[in-house]
Amino acid sequence: MKLGPKSGMRKESGGPGEPEASTGKPVQADAPRGKASARRTPKRGYLDGQMLIAMPTMGDERFARSVIYVCAHSTEGAMGIVINQPAANISFPDLLVQLDVVPAADLIQVAPRASIQVLKGGPVDTQRGFVLHSSDFFIENSTLPIDEGICLTATLDILKAIARGSGPRSAILALGYAGWAPGQLENEIQHNGWLHCPADADLIFGPDTGGKYQMALKKIGIDLAMLSSEAGHA
């Protein structure tokens, strides 16, 4: 599965996190669910499976106080999902109806666990959906294993499974993604645009979306108040 502007579920048709045009191959729809033993973890890039944490001095308002899970990073560029910006005025049941996954009349029958967070994943392809989820769910040829226990799936099949109550144990749905051209992310890090730290499931899937920025900083031993003070006097 190649990540790019053509990947991802949708019904309708730079600066930091906004890459040059790339060519992505669409994932296959309605692919059969595969066994865990059939998974092949791709070669990891330097920041694959890491969290990017925006510095207080981040000049792009779209990424102020943002935390991004890096899904792919190589010499060809980088792609990630913002995990701490809720999507405004839209819920997961709303999206199920918009994408024709569940008829509006059948929403009451949707499994209770089918309510997951809908986030603004980034400024690129905001009409497309990307599901970050735990590795207990896998669709052959459609699911991309990223790191220990974390996968990405961008077909409608996973939404159908979640609606049936047979989806992954943990998941978030992101609309859009953040992307960087070759060398762009490295340059932003060198210019103190981002910090980074290891990811964990609690940080990615935790219910306290608004607290994830401080949680991520705490993972690397940084106090937000101290960091803001130092940035202000830089």
C-alpha positions, 0 to 999 in steps of 0.5 A, a space after each residue: 500500500 502506497 501512501 499518497 494523495 490517491 490513497 484513502 476513503 472518501 465520498 466526495 471528491 506549501 508550508 509545514 505538513 503540505 508536500 509537493 505533489 506525489 503519486 500514490 496508488 489507490 488501495 484495493 477496495 473490499 479486500 479480504 481480511 488476512 491473517 496476522 501471520 501474513 503481515 510483512 512489516 515494511 522497512 522502517 524510516 528514521 521517524 516511522 512510528 514516532 510522534 512529532 511535537 510542535 514547538 511553541 514557536 511553530 509559525 503555521 497555525 494549522 500545526 500549533 500545539 499539534 502532535 503527529 504520528 509519523 506513518 512513513 518517513 524516507 528519502 522520498 518524504 514523510 507522511 503523518 496523522 495529526 492525533 490531537 485536533 478534533 474534526 469540527 461539527 462531524 461525528 463518526 455516525 455522520 460519516 458512516 451515513 455520508 460514505 454510504 457505510 450505514 443507511 441513516 435509518 439503521 444508525 440505531 443498530 450500529 454497535 455501541 463500540 462503533 463510536 470512535 474519534 474523528 480528527 483533522 489528520 492534516 491539511 492534505 486531502 481533507 476529504 479522505 479518511 485514514 484509520 489508525 488502529 491497533 494491530 488486532 485488525 488486518 486487511 490483506 493488501 490494504 492494511 499498512 503495519 507501521 510500528 509495534 501494535 499500530 497499523 493504518 488502513 484507508 479503505 471503507 472495509 474497516 469502517 464497515 467492520 467497526 460499524 458491525 462491532 468486529 473492527 479493531 480494539 482501538 482506532 481513530 479516524 483522521 480526515 486528511 494527513 500531513 505530508 512533507 517533500 523530500 528533506 522538508 521534515 528534516 529541515 523543519 526539525 533542524 530549525 526547531 519546528 518539531 520535537 519528537 518522541 516514541 509513540 504509544 497506544 495510550 497517546 494515540 488512542 487515548 480519549 483526552 484529545 486536548 491533553 495529548 500535547 502535554 502528554 507527549 511533552 511529558 514523555 520526553 521530560 519537558 514541562 510545557 510552561 518551562 518550554 514556552 518561557 524559554 521559547 519566548 526568550 529565544 
